[in-house]
Structures are given as C-alpha cells and as structure tokens.
Amino acid sequence: MAGAATLAATVRRAVFWSSLCIAVAALLLGYRYRIADTTACPVALERLADAVQPRDGPAGGALHIERYRFTFQASAENRETLAISLGEAVPFYRLWINNANLTPEIDLQQRNVRDIGPHLHRIPADALAVGSNVALLELPRAAELGELRLSQVCIGDAALLAAASRGNWWRMVGIPSACVLLFCVFAALALAAWLLSARHPAYAWYFVCLLLMLARAVYVATSARPGTPLAWIALDNIAIALQPYALYCFMRAYWRFSLPWLSLLLGIGTSGALLCCAALLRWPELPQLQSIYLLFLLLSTGGGMLAVAAITRGVRILQQTERSFVLWTGVVAYAGSLLEIANVFLPFEQRWMWTAPPATAVLAMGLGKLLLHRLVLGADLMTHAANVLAQNIDQGAAATSAQTAAAWDEVSAQLAHQERGRLIRDIHDGFGSRLVAILLRARRELPHSSVQRNLQRALLDMRLMIDALDETSRSLGLALACLRHRTAATLDAAGIAGEWQLDAVDSVRIDDRRKLMHLFRCLAELLGNCAEHSGADTLTLHAAVANRRIVLRLQDNGRGVADPAQLRGHGLRRARHHVDCIDGELHFAAADAGSGLHCELRLPLF
C-alpha cells in the first residue's frame, strides 16, 4: 500500500510539472512576433529632418513631427498585390505613398489616441508607379503622448503580410480585448459574491486584482481612450506595481494567515515600483529611462512570484490541491509577465507580444475557481448543518413536545443571554469609561459645581441599568443588595447610615428585567432625594411580600414635611413615573412624632 501511494504521488508531481512546462512553452511559442516571409521585411528607413506644425487650440505652440522615408520597387506584375505593414508605430502616424495619404482618418493633433497594435495597408494600384516609389511616415513627438516608437516596417505581397499581420493583431489586440471582456465578467461576479457573502474581504481583494488586470488589458487593447496617453501609461504602470501586493492581500484574506516578513518585503517592493512609476512619468527624457523601467518590471514581477512561492511553500493551512493550483497559475502568470521584461533587450522582430493579459487571465480564472470552490463548499456545509439540525429537531419533537419546547426555550435563553452580555460590555466599555473620565475631570476643574453631581447621578443610572440587565442577580434580594452597593457612596457622602432588611424577598424571582430597571430608577430617585433634602442621618429600607405584592418601606429620621401630599419636585415626579410603568403605587406619610418621612412602594410580583 505504501509503495502504491508513493507511486501515485510521483505520478501526480510528474503530471503537475509537465503540464506547467507545457503551458509556459505554449505561451512562449504562441506569442512570438510573426515575421512575414518576404525579402522586404523590414525595410531600411531614412530619418528626415523633423517638421514643425503649429498646434490648434488655446494652448498653441508647435508640434514636432518625426519624418521617415523609404523607397521600394514596383513592377507591372505586382502592383495589384503590394501592401505595407507596420509592426509598431506609437503613438500614431500618417503614411504617404507617392503623395497619396493612406491614413486619412488620423489627426496628428489628437491627444487621446495611442494605437499600439499592428497595421496593414493595401496599396492602391493607382498610387504606385512602375519602378521606384517613395513612402513617407510621420509620427508626432510630444511629452504628453509618451514614448515614440517605430518598428518593423515591411512591404511585399499582401497575402503574406496579411497572414502575419492577422496573427500579430490577435496577439496584440484581439486576445487582450477578449481578456477585457473576461475581466469585466469576473469583476461583476466578484462584486455580487462579495455582497452575498456578507462582504468577505477575499472577494473584495479579488475584485481589486481584477481591476488591476483590467487596466493593463485595456491599455494594450484599446486605441482611443479618454484623457491623455501619458495618463494611461501612468495608470498601466501603477496597476502593474500594485498587482503583487493586491494578490498577497487576497491570499491572506482567503486563507487567513499572517506573514509579517512577506508583508514588509512586498511593501518595500511596491513602494519602489511606485517610485519608478513616478520617475518614468516625471522625467520621460531621462537617459536611464530603460534601466528604471527594467527595475520597475523586476520589482513588480519579482514581488508577485515571491508572494506565490512563499505562500505555497510556507503556509501549512493550504490543502495540497489548493497549493498546487496556486503555484501552477501563479507561475504561468508571472512567467508570461517575464516575457515582456525580456522585450526590453530584444529587437522588435524577436519579441513576445503583450503576454501579460492572457497570463493574468489564467491567474484570474485560477483564483476565481478557488473562490467558487470555497463558496460551494460553504453552501454544502450549511445545507448539511441545516439537515442535521432539522433531523435533531424532528427527533426531539417526536419524543415529546414538552422536551422540544424546553429545548427551544433553552436555546432562546442562551441567545438572549449572549446578546444581553454583549450589550452590557458595549455600554460599560464605551459610554461608561468615557463618562468616568469626564467625571474625574469635573472633580479636578469644577470641585464645587453641580455638574459633578449630575455626572455622578448619570453614572449611577448607567450602572443601575447594567445591573438590571445582568442575569447574575436572579432574585429580588440580590438585586436590591446590588442597589445598596451602588448607592452606598452617595449616602455616605451625605452622612446617612443605611439599614437594609431584604431577607423576606431573597426568594422572589425576577422574570422581567424591564420592571427591575424601573424599580431601580425609582429607588435611586427616592434615595437621592433623601440624601440631598432630608437632613437625615439614618435611613431604613424594609422589603416584604404581602398578598402577592412586593412592599418596600423607606423611612428616614430627617426634618420631614408637615403635609406629605404637597411633596413636589422633579425627582419625585420621575419616581412616580417609574412606578406607574410597572403598575405600582407610591405613598408618602409623615413619620411618628412629626420627624422624618415614610415612603411605601407597592408593586406586583415580577
């Protein structure tokens, strides 16, 4: 069995690495620039003196135009079949053959055109002369149009040139255009999945990766774009620079791991690539421009390959299948991007044409497959959990309806307890801590102000509300003992000694926390009123249960009042309001011998 397992693992590794090599080789072979099989490819260009053309519009100034000329022969036999192809003429051009304009739609004054695709022009027979013919190429040279390039000008049989140009057009424009559509579809699906998954960050970072890939594909596939070509060049470079870090953030959100050293390296590499972008944009005529661009590409591509290699090698949480999938798609994607780096050193006719869009499309599909797999797996787990829960509920209901009701009550109580605990923590840690800080500051800065007293009462009210919500005090006796603890500081500050007799209500169960909150606030008002206005030094609170009603008697030995019916004040009005909310009764009476005040509170059981 061990030998069979080892053989199977060896076969899997062989299939993995062979398929990876085949994919990279296919990219190498498929994206090499095709040269037409003709002797006049490329032709030798003669550089002429630059022309200066006044610019239209309010900016004014002059537009410098680079001019090239070449001559070719035409015979009576091949006048009908001649064509001219341009592998690269950036940003755009005019072509003249014997003073006949073959590109009448091009305006050299334009600022929103940067056509980097190949071009093929069939030469009309009436524009050719038997013998020597002269062709003239004009290209605008301006900083806002970006780098000027002219490469691979061929003239020869139209059928041969068309076959090569058609293949190059698909490599340079057609397939990137298809990738644009693919990225747009994937981006829409990623956005929908992000909304459906309660805004999971993995889908958000996948969406960002797709937008960065889309920027590169749009840049190479579209000729007319809003804005200036230089702005699109900068956008393309920034998208390439940010892609490795966005890929790392996607993988970190997907597998929930943390590699601090990798985050640091990618941050440094991304910052360096962005600095190179700024240099390319700020100094387009710098002699070291090619070296800076090479450094920019190496930082971007190296960062992406480092992220893929480090994650697949060092993160143990990855399943073997997912690790292989990430490694395969990542190597294909960044091997394709490395081909564009090689173009910096190769002549145009030996280059690979825009391999990044299809290579990154492989990466986008691979990452999308991982997300889809995780989404389907999550849906299957939820379905399985729901089925198991339904079976358990059915079994419980079949056993006895009473047990089922008790089970549901227990579940509901647990959920309510968890939510109540969360609410208590939020109030205590947020509003409570802030209120304590304000109270301490008021004690320092306003020692004799009423603000301090009001803040103290607000803090007391908040603490009583928390105590009322806390289910650790399940009996009325324990709840009132907690109230005694909370109000002790206020009574001590007023010089009042309290005597609380709570034994009679120790067994009274609290089932309604809302009623307990009103009782707390009512008693807090009464105790606060006693501390501020009674002048007493002794306070007694006696609790009892009579005729299925709770009776609380509060008595002090203060100055009292002659007619308790005439008692007024905001505190007493608030106390009566809380009593009314729990269907209780509040009565005041003068104490014996005309001193102090009696208060009796009657309310139904909780």
Buried (B, 14 or more C-beta within 10 A) or exposed (E): EEEEEEEEEEEEEEEBEEEBEEBBEEBBEBBBBBBBEBEBBBBEBEEBEEBEBEEEEEEEEEBEBBBBEBEBBBEEEBBEBBBBBBBBBBBBBBBBBBEBEBBEEBEBEBBBBBBBBBBBBBBEEEBBEEEEBEBBBBBBEBEEBBBBEBBBBBBBBBEBBBBBBEBBBBBBBBBBBBBBEBBBEBBEBBBEBBEEBEEBBBBBBBBBBBBBBBBBBBBBBBEEBEEBBBBBBBBBBBBBBBBBBBBBBBBBBBBEBEBEEBBEBBEEBBEBBBBBBEBBBEEBEEEEBEEBBBBBBBBBBBBBBBBBBBBBEEBEEBEEEBBBBBBBBBBBBBBBBBBBBEBEEEEBBEBBBBBBBBBBBBBBEBBBEBBEBBBEEEEEEEEEEEEEEEEEEEEBEEEEEEEBEEBEEEEEEEEEEEEBEEEBEEBEEEEBEEBEEBBEEBBEEEEEEEEBBEBBBBBBBBBBBBBBBBEEBEBBBBBBBBBBEBBEEBBEEBEBEBEBEBEBBEEBEBEEBEBBBBBBBBBBBBBBBBBEBBBBEBBBBBBBBEEEEBBBBBBBBBEBBEEBEEBEEEBBEBBBEBBEBBEBEBEBEBBEEEEBBBBBBBBEBB
